Amino acid sequence: MRVSPTLVITGTIAGQALFSPVMSADMTISVEIPRLDVAEYHRPYVAIWLENADKAVAGNLAVWYDIKLKNNEGTKWLKDMKQWWRRTGRELTMPMDGLSGATRQVGEHSINFNSSAKPLADLPAGEYQLVVEAAREVGGRELLRIPFQWPPKKDESHAVKGEHELGAIALTLKPEFPNAQELIMKKSLAWIALGLALSAPLSAQAHRSWMLPSATVFSGNDPWVTVDLAISNDLFYFEHRPMGTENIKAYAPDGSEVKIENASTGRYRSVFDVQLATPGTYKITNVNAGLMANYKENGQPKRWRGTPETLAKEVPANAEELRVTQSSNRMEIFVTSGKPTTEILKPTGQGLELVPVTHPNDLFAKEAADFQFVIDGQPAANIEVTIIPGGIRYRDKLNEIKVTTDKDGNFSVTWPEPGMYWISASFQDEKPTTSVAQQRRASYTSTLEVLPQ
């Protein structure tokens, strides 16, 4: 999903607001998109609308989203602005002239409306609220409200400040008796603002990959675990596309490989089962490792993926500007039948790996758990670890926990509440373990279950 500030200017507002009568009232809204110190940033979707005293929608003002994605793909994520979607968005067909616009970059963005144009032209006198809602891909959500009276009898200014996804929101109301020169200036500025809204650049999409076990602690005579795997924006919710099962491996407590059963892939997720025939702790993995190369051949840029053995065969010896990267991506989960065991927790020495000090199936809310990250068997120092509790679809804030490993790759986390947690980390340096590469990159993802005390 790509979540960007979305400003919605309803159908006729953009055109009619340019032709105001001499006597009018103006509404100016300023929305600040804050600069966030995050590893992966995407512009938010933003919706702006008016609600009356009964909280019914009195008019849409603006929606900023990815209007230029192929096949109208940007509309897929409008539902992440949950209040707007529930109250009015699901009844609209996007894009809508004068309402939908492109996402906005970091900074302040202003829009102006006049009482001669809809929806203000049809707005009865009374109490209202300006509502601004933002949702950001791989981020959180935030909703702010500003109460006001319409029409204004004097110049008024109202403001509120967000905590994470939104900065300062300002509402200025002004009864106005403009002269002709002022009207011409406003027309020009409105057309310029509309042009900028439609031409704002778009950011790339990105989603989280995950495996979700039906449970992580089992008992009984014939336990099985069912595992879902998908790529999505909302953790553990199926809304983008499935992950394949071809690289899935399961390992018994003694390290022997266990058969993956009943594997299938649907429209939004894949699923498979593993029988836990032997008591102890199992590891289920999805690992991709190899080399990536970028180079030029006859002046044309080329890309290649493969192994050290195939590099010399498939990449020309005279390749220009050759840059080879050693790559490793590991996703894994742990499940236990009966008493936990530790044999399967030993690292393989390849790529970025989590070494549990606290057993991964012995985690409890309000208790600290200790772990270590290693890269190719050596401590992975000073890497940032991101931990996000599931259920982000049902809350406005991401509630992510970020910690950094120490010089020995160690870190500790105290779980705030029970539930499934997504944990992710990445690593990059100029110390590959193969002589044909100049760089190494590695990533790690896991899902851990935290139980109530």
ABEGO torsion letter per residue (X at the ends): XBBBBBBBBBAAAAAAAABBBABBBBBBBBBBBBBBBBABBBBBBBBBBBBBAAGBBAEBABBBBBAABBGGAAAAAAAABAAAAAAAAAABBOBBBGABBBBBBBEBBBBBBBAABOAAAABBBEBBBBBBBBBBBGBBBBBBBBBBBOBBABBBBBBBBBAAABBBBBBBBBBBBBBAAAAAAAAAAAAAAAAAAAABBBBBBBBBBBBBBABABBBEABBBBBBBBBBBABBGBBABBBBBAAABBBBBAAGBBBBBBGBBBBAABBBBBBBBABBEBBBBBBBBBEBBBBBBBGGBBBBBBEBAAAAAAABBAABBGBBBBBBBBBBBBBBBBEBBBAAAABBAGBEBBBBBABBAAABBBGBBBBBBBBBGGBBBBGBBBBBBBBGAAABABAGBBBBBBBAAGBBBBBBABBEBBBBBBBBBBABBABAABABBBBBBBBBBBBBBX
